[in-house]
Amino acid sequence: MDDCLKRLERRFLNMYPIKLLSPDVLESEGIEVCDELYENLCNLLSYQKEQDTVFKHYILDDTSSTCISLKESRNIISQGTTGLHSWQAAQALADWCLSHSEELRDKEVLELGSGVGLTGITTVLCCELRSYSFSDCHAAVLSTLCENVLLNLSTPNDKDCHRFVDNVTKTTDNTLLRIKHKNTDVAVMNLPWADVTKNTVTEVDFVLAADVVYDSSTFTELCQALKNLLHYQKTVAIIACTVRDQNTLQQFLHTLAQYEIKIVQIDVPSTRPTHFLLPQDMLVNIYRLQSSGQ
Ligand SMILES: C[S@@+](CC[C@H](N)C(=O)[O-])C[C@H]1O[C@@H](n2cnc3c(N)ncnc32)[C@H](O)[C@@H]1O
């Protein structure tokens, strides 16, 4: 019965958007609004919230037509984070990885601020990596990330891993999930940038990050984390930054330079090659970073 009612409510909502039914609008036209209508409106609004989480399917525009299904939020901010939604920079970075699959072959990769996992899942599926470690710091993001990694990269034998997903906030170890996808070791880690010291992370070949440059109050810890990761001679970082505000981006580049990090902007053709069938409406700059001590 409940299900039936919800389905009817959904049809009703689609026919009459909430804004049109708003008691404010009715009251402004001198119509008295009864309590029952207010109560039902609140129920409908909270029911709408449940629908914020959707499964999006990304089909790669290449010969493989690989399909990636991600649980993510329809809203760009939800549960106090931007990490439950896939951003355009994640696609741009995945595109970079797909067109550098030879360079990435058999390499160890750590991703910072993975969000719901678009870049990493694409890269693990399409490049023959030795290992890929996803990371983030927000409990709801990590939980969704684990679900998406299991959904796209696990085999039936990984079923036991679900207990990690359920315990995302309770674990003391910062590795929340470990599975193998073909020959690639895949991990999901709870890794706030402030915790990235020379001792906490092992040497990797590549550090990846997409759309982590938007809040200048985090630049110091992000740059310090990058400095610690790039301390190893062989490590290179590839960072995809959406250009929303030139000043913020310049401030980040300036902070990076203070940490003795060499920055090279990767030349991306104006008609960026993309493997995703989605509009690319914002400019995304990609930078290659290395310690300037090398
Ligand atoms: C705009 S989202 C980008 C997510 C994903 N990379 C993408 O492009 O779709 C930024 C991500 O960085 C993560 N983040 C922000 N501050 C962080 C910190 N101090 N340590 C670790 N992750 C952080 C957020 O939780 C969020 O998932």
Ligand as a Chemical Component Dictionary entry (heavy atoms), coordinates in Angstrom:
data_LIG
# 
_chem_comp.id                   LIG 
_chem_comp.type                 NON-POLYMER 
_chem_comp.pdbx_formal_charge   0 
_chem_comp.three_letter_code    LIG 
# 
loop_
_chem_comp_atom.comp_id 
_chem_comp_atom.atom_id 
_chem_comp_atom.alt_atom_id 
_chem_comp_atom.type_symbol 
_chem_comp_atom.charge 
_chem_comp_atom.model_Cartn_x 
_chem_comp_atom.model_Cartn_y 
_chem_comp_atom.model_Cartn_z 
_chem_comp_atom.pdbx_ordinal 
LIG C1  C1  C 0  34.681 18.407 -5.888 1  
LIG S1  S1  S 1  34.885 16.822 -5.181 2  
LIG C2  C2  C 0  35.716 15.988 -6.518 3  
LIG C3  C3  C 0  35.435 14.507 -6.499 4  
LIG C4  C4  C 0  36.005 13.740 -7.710 5  
LIG N1  N1  N 0  37.438 13.807 -7.736 6  
LIG C5  C5  C 0  35.427 14.294 -8.996 7  
LIG O1  O1  O 0  36.125 15.083 -9.671 8  
LIG O2  O2  O -1 34.296 13.947 -9.335 9  
LIG C6  C6  C 0  36.257 17.048 -4.022 10 
LIG C7  C7  C 0  36.586 15.796 -3.232 11 
LIG O3  O3  O 0  37.736 16.066 -2.420 12 
LIG C8  C8  C 0  37.499 15.513 -1.119 13 
LIG N2  N2  N 0  38.271 16.289 -0.138 14 
LIG C9  C9  C 0  38.097 17.593 0.200  15 
LIG N3  N3  N 0  38.950 17.944 1.177  16 
LIG C10 C10 C 0  39.678 16.829 1.471  17 
LIG C11 C11 C 0  40.721 16.549 2.394  18 
LIG N4  N4  N 0  41.181 17.500 3.224  19 
LIG N5  N5  N 0  41.244 15.308 2.433  20 
LIG C12 C12 C 0  40.789 14.344 1.574  21 
LIG N6  N6  N 0  39.800 14.546 0.663  22 
LIG C13 C13 C 0  39.248 15.774 0.624  23 
LIG C14 C14 C 0  36.003 15.670 -0.904 24 
LIG O4  O4  O 0  35.512 14.783 0.098  25 
LIG C15 C15 C 0  35.461 15.364 -2.285 26 
LIG O5  O5  O 0  35.189 14.011 -2.449 27 
# 
loop_
_chem_comp_bond.comp_id 
_chem_comp_bond.atom_id_1 
_chem_comp_bond.atom_id_2 
_chem_comp_bond.value_order 
_chem_comp_bond.pdbx_ordinal 
LIG C1  S1  SING 1  
LIG S1  C2  SING 2  
LIG S1  C6  SING 3  
LIG C2  C3  SING 4  
LIG C3  C4  SING 5  
LIG C4  N1  SING 6  
LIG C4  C5  SING 7  
LIG C5  O1  DOUB 8  
LIG C5  O2  SING 9  
LIG C6  C7  SING 10 
LIG C7  O3  SING 11 
LIG C7  C15 SING 12 
LIG O3  C8  SING 13 
LIG C8  N2  SING 14 
LIG C8  C14 SING 15 
LIG N2  C9  SING 16 
LIG N2  C13 SING 17 
LIG C9  N3  DOUB 18 
LIG N3  C10 SING 19 
LIG C10 C11 SING 20 
LIG C10 C13 DOUB 21 
LIG C11 N4  SING 22 
LIG C11 N5  DOUB 23 
LIG N5  C12 SING 24 
LIG C12 N6  DOUB 25 
LIG N6  C13 SING 26 
LIG C14 O4  SING 27 
LIG C14 C15 SING 28 
LIG C15 O5  SING 29 
# 
